[in-house]
Amino acid sequence: METYETISLVLAIGVILMHLDILGIIGFHLFAPEGKMANLVKNHALKIVAGVALLSILGSLTYSEILNFTPCKLCWFQRIFLYPIFFIGLVGYIMRDRNALRYTLVLSSIGILFSSYHYFLQMSGVTGLPCSAIGQSDSCGGIYVKELGYITIPLMAWTLNLYIIVVSYLGLKKK
């Protein structure tokens, strides 16, 4: 198995685990909003957000800098909204400023829109204006990674954004 296949499979399994964790976090919030698990997420939201954002940075840089996948324009926009979240979450944690979660929530909400559109382009085959027509870039409809039949790089970014949205929202609900 080649290096990129191994990395992509590991990241795809991570995406599935994150999907399950998102469902668990939402479930705990809905059915036991003051329980141990819900409070764990609320109390550690800034650390969780910073950690997930760091994973997003490491994952995207692995694909572009180690595996030499050229990011398309939509990939760059997704990065623009994901990368600052690490620093905002870290500074928020250090300064004990839960208001940082407002900013991570907004950035992830915008980022998930780009991820959704990018994933739609990849999976539907619909070709709007190709990214390569806007400048030097690979086509946004191109698929470098497709694990388990549906997990692509934009879906990975979508999952990370959704995770940050859920955790940021719940962290802001802490009394």
LOBA-652420 format. One line per 2 residues: number of its first residue (from 1); their letters; for each residue x, y, z of N, C-alpha, C. Coordinates in pm, 1 decimal. Atoms other than C-alpha are relative to their C-alpha. Example, Ala and Ser with C-alpha at 12.3 -4.5 7.8 and 13.67 -1.06 7.14 Angstrom:
<recs>
1 = as = 89.0 -119.0 0.0 1230.0 -450.0 780.0 90.0 120.0 0.0  -82.0 -119.0 -6.0 1367.0 -106.0 714.0 -77.0 109.0 73.0;
</recs>
This chain:
<recs>
1 = me = 84.8 -117.2 0.0 0.0 0.0 0.0 89.6 123.9 0.0  -81.3 -119.9 9.4 142.0 337.4 -98.2 -25.0 91.8 119.1;
3 = ty = 7.5 -91.2 -114.1 202.9 611.9 156.5 -128.6 80.6 -0.2  119.4 -84.2 2.6 -81.3 835.5 37.4 -126.6 -80.4 26.0;
5 = et = 117.2 84.7 -26.2 -326.0 544.7 45.4 -12.6 -29.4 149.1  1.1 27.0 -143.4 -227.9 462.9 403.2 -45.9 123.1 77.5;
7 = is = 37.6 -124.7 -67.5 -254.3 827.1 514.1 -147.8 28.1 -22.5  140.2 -28.0 31.7 -588.2 868.0 337.7 -94.0 -95.0 72.3;
9 = lv = 83.8 96.3 -71.3 -729.3 550.9 492.4 -6.5 33.8 149.4  -2.3 -37.5 -142.3 -619.9 657.1 841.9 -86.8 123.9 22.8;
11 = la = 81.0 -121.0 -14.1 -774.7 1001.6 791.3 -149.0 -29.4 -22.3  140.4 36.9 24.1 -1094.2 845.2 652.1 -60.5 -67.9 122.5;
13 = ig = 48.3 63.5 -123.9 -1127.1 627.0 961.8 -19.4 105.6 107.7  15.6 -110.9 -93.4 -1070.6 941.5 1168.7 -127.3 79.0 -26.1;
15 = vi = 123.3 -71.1 36.3 -1355.4 1110.5 979.4 -122.6 -76.8 49.7  112.8 81.5 -47.2 -1590.9 821.7 1056.2 -11.7 8.4 152.4;
17 = lm = 2.3 -12.2 -146.5 -1492.0 835.9 1423.9 -50.3 137.5 43.1  49.1 -134.3 -31.9 -1554.2 1211.0 1424.3 -150.6 10.0 -23.6;
19 = hl = 144.8 1.0 24.4 -1899.7 1155.8 1270.6 -71.8 -63.5 118.8  60.4 67.9 -115.6 -1978.3 912.1 1550.1 8.1 87.2 125.5;
21 = di = -17.0 -87.1 -116.0 -1840.2 1152.8 1809.8 -95.4 118.8 -6.0  94.6 -111.0 15.7 -2048.7 1440.0 1670.4 -139.8 -45.9 40.5;
23 = lg = 131.9 52.8 -37.1 -2359.5 1223.3 1700.7 -9.6 -22.2 150.7  -1.8 21.0 -144.7 -2260.6 1128.9 2056.1 -9.8 130.2 76.7;
25 = ii = 2.5 -129.7 -67.9 -2197.0 1489.0 2158.3 -139.4 61.5 -7.8  135.1 -54.8 16.9 -2531.5 1601.1 2015.7 -99.2 -79.3 84.2;
27 = gf = 89.4 84.2 -79.5 -2706.5 1305.9 2179.0 9.9 30.5 148.4  -17.8 -34.3 -142.1 -2556.7 1380.8 2520.1 -59.2 136.7 30.6;
29 = hl = 54.5 -134.0 -23.4 -2653.0 1744.6 2482.2 -152.7 -1.9 1.9  146.7 4.1 7.7 -3011.3 1660.3 2387.9 -63.0 -76.0 116.1;
31 = fa = 63.6 87.5 -98.0 -3076.7 1384.1 2639.2 54.8 13.2 141.6  -56.6 -22.7 -133.9 -2847.9 1476.6 2929.0 81.0 129.5 -2.5;
33 = pe = -71.5 -126.7 20.0 -2764.4 1846.4 2886.5 86.7 43.3 117.9  -82.0 -34.8 -116.8 -2623.5 1873.9 3238.6 79.4 -120.3 50.0;
35 = gk = -73.7 120.7 -38.4 -2463.7 1528.8 3244.3 150.5 18.7 -13.1  -146.3 -5.0 0.6 -2093.4 1447.2 3272.6 57.6 24.8 -139.5;
37 = ma = -57.2 -11.0 134.9 -2028.4 1410.8 2899.4 -29.2 136.5 -61.4  33.9 -131.8 54.3 -2213.1 1727.5 2798.7 83.4 107.9 67.6;
39 = nl = -80.5 -98.7 -72.7 -2032.9 1923.2 3068.7 148.1 -10.4 -36.0  -138.5 17.5 41.4 -1699.6 1775.0 2962.8 28.2 79.9 -127.3;
41 = vk = -15.8 -74.3 125.8 -1745.7 1917.9 2612.9 -9.3 149.7 26.1  17.4 -143.2 -28.3 -1871.0 2252.2 2746.6 121.3 57.2 72.6;
43 = nh = -111.8 -50.3 -80.0 -1585.8 2287.2 2996.5 132.3 4.2 -75.9  -127.2 10.2 72.3 -1312.1 2194.2 2750.4 -14.0 39.9 -146.7;
45 = al = 29.3 -34.7 139.3 -1457.3 2345.5 2433.7 116.8 68.8 -69.7  -111.0 -71.4 64.3 -1164.8 2578.8 2366.3 116.7 -93.7 -31.5;
47 = ki = -107.5 96.9 25.5 -909.6 2296.7 2399.6 -38.9 -93.4 -114.1  46.6 91.3 105.3 -1118.6 2067.9 2180.2 5.2 69.2 -135.7;
49 = va = 1.2 -75.5 125.6 -1164.5 2334.7 1912.9 142.8 21.6 -50.7  -139.4 -21.6 41.2 -792.9 2419.0 1910.1 62.6 -130.9 -48.1;
51 = gv = -54.5 130.3 39.3 -704.5 2047.9 1890.2 -50.6 -46.0 -135.3  58.0 40.8 128.4 -941.7 1976.1 1603.8 53.5 88.9 -112.4;
53 = al = -55.2 -91.0 100.8 -819.2 2284.9 1418.6 145.2 -35.1 -30.5  -138.4 41.9 22.7 -459.4 2170.0 1467.2 3.8 -124.9 -88.5;
55 = ls = 8.7 119.1 85.7 -555.7 1832.9 1318.1 -30.2 38.4 -144.1  34.0 -42.5 136.3 -705.8 2013.0 1018.5 122.4 60.0 -70.0;
57 = il = -121.0 -58.7 57.1 -384.6 2209.4 965.6 98.2 -110.2 -39.0  -94.5 108.5 26.8 -168.3 1897.7 991.6 -45.7 -87.1 -116.6;
59 = gs = 52.6 82.0 109.7 -396.3 1699.9 759.3 13.4 68.5 -134.5  -6.4 -69.2 129.1 -413.7 1964.5 488.6 144.7 21.1 -44.1;
61 = lt = -141.3 -16.8 36.5 -40.5 2032.6 503.4 64.8 -133.1 -38.8  -50.6 132.0 40.5 28.3 1659.3 483.3 -32.8 -25.4 -146.2;
63 = ys = 38.4 21.7 139.7 -166.6 1640.2 159.5 75.3 91.3 -95.4  -62.6 -92.1 95.0 -15.2 1951.0 4.7 152.5 -1.7 5.3;
65 = ei = -145.2 -13.8 -11.0 342.0 1954.6 138.5 74.7 -132.4 0.0  -68.5 129.5 -3.7 424.7 1587.5 191.4 -40.0 -86.2 -119.3;
67 = ln = 46.9 82.6 111.2 208.7 1413.3 -67.7 -7.0 76.8 -132.2  -5.8 -86.0 119.2 234.7 1707.5 -312.8 -131.1 8.8 -78.4;
69 = ft = 128.1 -24.6 64.5 -138.2 1738.7 -387.0 -16.6 151.7 -9.0  17.7 -143.9 17.1 -191.6 2086.2 -532.1 -141.8 38.6 40.2;
71 = pc = 134.9 -40.5 -41.1 -483.5 2254.4 -352.2 -66.9 87.1 -106.8  75.9 -82.8 93.1 -753.5 2401.4 -574.3 -44.9 127.4 72.2;
73 = kl = 45.6 -126.3 -60.3 -912.3 2743.2 -512.5 -93.4 -24.8 118.4  92.8 25.8 -110.9 -1191.9 2599.8 -296.2 72.4 -58.4 120.7;
75 = cw = -80.9 51.0 -111.8 -934.7 2410.7 -88.0 65.2 115.4 74.8  -63.3 -115.4 -63.9 -757.2 2739.2 -24.9 -100.4 76.9 84.8;
77 = fq = 101.0 -71.1 -78.6 -1079.8 2906.1 88.1 -35.8 -77.4 127.1  27.7 80.0 -119.5 -1149.7 2617.1 323.7 111.6 17.0 102.2;
79 = ri = -113.8 -20.4 -89.8 -800.8 2657.4 468.3 -4.3 138.5 64.1  5.9 -137.4 -52.1 -849.1 3032.7 507.2 -90.0 7.2 123.1;
81 = fl = 92.6 -4.7 -113.3 -1138.5 2966.6 743.3 35.1 -99.4 109.8  -37.3 98.4 -102.6 -993.2 2663.0 924.3 126.7 38.2 77.2;
83 = yp = -129.3 -23.8 -65.5 -636.4 2772.6 997.5 -6.5 97.3 118.2  1.0 -93.6 -114.1 -711.3 3077.3 1218.7 -69.1 -55.3 123.8;
85 = if = 74.5 54.8 -113.0 -939.4 2867.8 1437.4 94.7 -56.6 105.1  -96.8 52.4 -96.0 -637.9 2698.8 1595.7 52.2 111.2 90.2;
87 = fi = -58.7 -110.0 -77.4 -485.3 3028.9 1702.1 -104.4 69.6 87.1  107.8 -61.6 -78.9 -817.2 3177.0 1815.1 -34.4 -88.4 119.3;
89 = gl = 29.7 93.1 -109.4 -893.5 2864.8 2020.4 111.6 -4.7 103.3  -114.2 4.3 -90.9 -543.4 2855.6 2167.8 8.3 127.0 85.1;
91 = vg = -4.9 -126.4 -74.6 -542.2 3224.0 2263.7 -120.2 9.7 93.8  118.6 0.5 -86.0 -897.1 3191.4 2397.1 20.3 -87.8 122.9;
93 = yi = -26.8 90.1 -112.5 -787.1 2898.9 2613.1 100.3 62.4 96.9  -102.7 -60.3 -84.5 -475.5 3076.4 2741.0 -57.2 119.0 77.7;
95 = mr = 56.6 -120.0 -63.3 -670.0 3396.1 2814.9 -129.6 -30.0 77.1  126.2 41.4 -62.9 -969.4 3198.8 2946.8 -117.4 86.0 -47.3;
97 = dr = 102.9 -83.1 62.3 -1193.4 3387.4 2707.2 -91.1 -87.1 -86.3  95.2 86.2 71.1 -1492.0 3177.0 2606.5 -61.5 70.6 -120.7;
99 = na = 52.8 -72.1 115.0 -1596.2 3452.4 2366.2 73.1 -37.0 -128.7  -72.1 46.7 118.2 -1331.9 3312.4 2130.2 -83.3 -102.5 -76.1;
101 = lr = 85.4 100.2 65.1 -1586.3 3037.8 2060.1 -98.1 64.1 -97.2  87.3 -71.6 95.2 -1806.4 3298.0 1888.7 70.1 10.7 -135.3;
103 = yt = -76.4 -17.2 123.2 -1531.3 3355.7 1634.2 24.2 -134.3 -69.1  -21.6 131.8 60.9 -1457.3 2986.5 1582.0 -130.0 -51.5 -61.4;
105 = lv = 130.6 39.9 53.0 -1829.8 2926.3 1532.4 -26.5 67.9 -134.4  22.7 -73.3 125.5 -1850.5 3196.1 1263.3 92.8 -49.6 -110.1;
107 = ls = -95.3 45.4 102.1 -1533.5 3087.1 1082.1 -35.0 -139.2 -50.9  36.2 135.9 42.3 -1640.8 2721.5 1077.8 -129.8 -2.1 -78.8;
109 = si = 127.7 -5.9 73.3 -1989.7 2812.7 961.6 22.3 45.1 -143.6  -33.0 -42.2 136.9 -1843.6 2992.8 660.6 79.3 -110.6 -69.8;
111 = gi = -82.1 106.6 57.6 -1587.4 2717.2 603.4 -81.8 -119.6 -44.8  81.1 117.8 35.9 -1854.3 2447.4 599.3 -78.4 24.4 -128.7;
113 = lf = 67.9 -32.5 126.2 -2031.5 2630.0 316.5 91.9 -29.9 -119.0  -96.1 30.7 106.3 -1716.6 2609.8 102.4 19.8 -150.8 -14.5;
115 = ss = -18.1 145.7 3.8 -1669.1 2242.8 197.0 -120.0 -69.0 -63.3  122.3 59.4 55.3 -2030.8 2161.1 112.2 -5.1 17.6 -150.9;
117 = yh = 1.5 -27.8 143.2 -2008.3 2328.3 -227.2 107.1 -82.7 -72.3  -109.6 75.2 60.5 -1673.5 2163.7 -301.3 -34.8 -148.7 -10.0;
119 = yf = 39.6 140.9 0.5 -1803.3 1819.6 -205.2 -110.1 -24.3 -103.3  106.3 10.0 99.9 -2112.7 1878.4 -417.9 58.8 -5.2 -141.0;
121 = lq = -63.8 -0.2 132.7 -1895.4 1961.8 -720.1 66.8 -133.8 -29.5  -70.1 126.2 20.3 -1690.1 1647.2 -668.5 -94.2 -117.0 -21.4;
123 = ms = 84.7 119.3 2.4 -1971.2 1402.9 -611.6 -109.7 4.9 -105.8  111.0 -10.3 94.9 -2233.6 1537.6 -852.2 47.3 -2.7 -145.2;
125 = gv = -47.8 -9.0 138.0 -2015.3 1583.7 -1156.6 -45.5 126.9 -69.1  42.5 -127.1 55.2 -2178.0 1922.3 -1210.2 123.3 86.1 -17.1;
127 = tg = -115.9 -84.5 21.7 -1926.3 2153.3 -1365.3 -45.6 142.5 -19.7  22.5 -143.5 13.9 -1973.2 2519.7 -1296.3 125.5 56.0 -62.5;
129 = lp = -125.1 -57.6 45.8 -1686.1 2750.5 -1365.9 113.2 -77.8 64.3  -108.0 78.0 -59.9 -1380.2 2529.1 -1320.1 99.2 90.4 72.4;
131 = cs = -95.6 -78.7 -78.5 -1133.0 2649.0 -1059.6 119.8 39.5 -83.4  -118.2 -30.3 79.8 -855.7 2633.2 -1315.4 -23.1 120.0 -91.3;
133 = ai = 28.8 -115.9 83.4 -1033.0 2909.3 -1511.2 21.2 130.7 75.6  -14.0 -120.2 -81.0 -990.4 3154.5 -1221.9 146.8 32.4 26.9;
135 = gq = -141.9 -21.5 -26.2 -613.8 3120.6 -1199.0 71.7 -132.5 -3.9  -76.3 124.0 2.0 -340.7 2863.7 -1166.9 -41.8 -86.9 117.6;
137 = sd = 51.0 88.4 -103.6 -507.7 2586.8 -975.7 -47.7 -127.8 -65.4  60.9 122.9 47.9 -623.0 2232.1 -1009.4 -151.0 18.5 -3.8;
139 = sc = 144.9 -6.5 8.0 -985.5 2170.5 -1093.8 -62.8 -37.3 134.6  67.3 28.0 -127.2 -1215.2 2180.9 -790.6 -81.3 -128.5 -6.2;
141 = gg = 74.6 124.2 13.9 -1403.8 1883.9 -929.5 88.2 -123.5 2.6  -93.0 112.5 -2.9 -1091.8 1668.5 -930.9 1.5 -66.2 136.9;
143 = iy = 1.7 74.8 -125.7 -1074.4 1397.2 -668.1 135.0 -68.5 18.2  -127.5 63.3 -32.5 -735.0 1311.5 -519.4 -21.9 -123.1 87.4;
145 = vk = 24.4 102.8 -100.6 -877.0 1097.0 -241.2 -147.7 -34.2 -1.5  139.2 44.6 -15.0 -1192.3 888.4 -228.1 4.6 -133.2 73.7;
147 = el = -7.2 118.7 -84.6 -1187.7 646.2 61.2 -140.3 -48.1 34.7  125.1 65.6 -37.3 -1467.9 402.5 141.4 -116.8 44.9 -87.9;
149 = gy = 101.8 -35.1 97.4 -1655.4 528.6 -164.3 -59.2 138.8 12.6  61.7 -132.6 -13.9 -1742.7 875.1 -32.5 84.6 103.0 74.5;
151 = it = -76.6 -94.7 -80.7 -1476.2 1033.2 188.7 110.3 62.3 -85.7  -97.8 -77.0 76.6 -1287.0 1301.1 -2.9 57.7 108.7 90.8;
153 = ip = -60.8 -106.2 -80.4 -1070.6 1588.1 118.2 -103.4 105.6 41.1  101.0 -96.9 -44.8 -1363.8 1836.5 115.0 -94.0 -56.3 107.7;
155 = lm = 83.4 57.5 -104.8 -1570.1 1593.2 323.6 76.5 -3.2 132.3  -81.0 -6.8 -121.9 -1282.5 1575.9 570.7 -8.2 140.0 59.9;
157 = aw = 8.4 -138.6 -46.8 -1284.2 1957.2 592.5 -140.3 30.0 53.0  138.4 -19.5 -43.1 -1664.6 1954.7 620.9 -19.6 -57.3 140.4;
159 = tl = 12.7 66.6 -129.2 -1643.6 1711.6 912.8 69.5 80.2 109.3  -73.1 -80.3 -97.7 -1380.0 1918.4 1092.2 -76.2 128.1 32.3;
161 = nl = 79.1 -121.1 -23.3 -1589.6 2232.2 1044.3 -124.0 -29.6 83.3  119.7 35.2 -75.8 -1903.0 2059.5 1170.8 34.5 -28.7 145.3;
163 = yi = -43.8 31.3 -136.5 -1716.9 1929.2 1475.0 24.2 128.9 77.6  -29.2 -128.0 -64.8 -1592.7 2280.0 1554.9 -127.4 78.9 24.3;
165 = iv = 128.2 -69.5 -17.6 -1941.3 2424.5 1502.9 -73.9 -55.4 121.6  73.0 64.1 -109.8 -2099.7 2173.7 1742.6 65.5 31.2 134.6;
167 = vs = -70.7 -22.9 -126.8 -1832.0 2210.8 2011.0 -2.8 148.1 38.0  4.7 -143.8 -29.0 -1821.3 2591.4 1980.9 -137.8 40.3 51.8;
169 = yl = 136.7 -31.6 -42.7 -2198.6 2613.5 2008.6 -24.9 -48.1 143.2  22.6 53.2 -134.7 -2209.8 2389.8 2313.5 86.2 70.6 104.4;
171 = gl = -86.4 -74.0 -92.0 -1915.4 2570.0 2471.1 -57.6 135.6 35.4  64.4 -129.2 -27.4 -2107.1 2895.0 2441.5 -123.9 -15.6 88.5;
173 = kk = 117.7 26.9 -83.5 -2401.2 2731.7 2622.2 36.0 -20.5 146.2  -41.6 20.8 -140.3 -2193.8 2683.8 2938.9 -42.4 118.5 84.3;
175 = k = 46.6 -105.5 -89.1 -2336.4 2876.3 3228.3 112.2 55.4 82.1;
</recs>
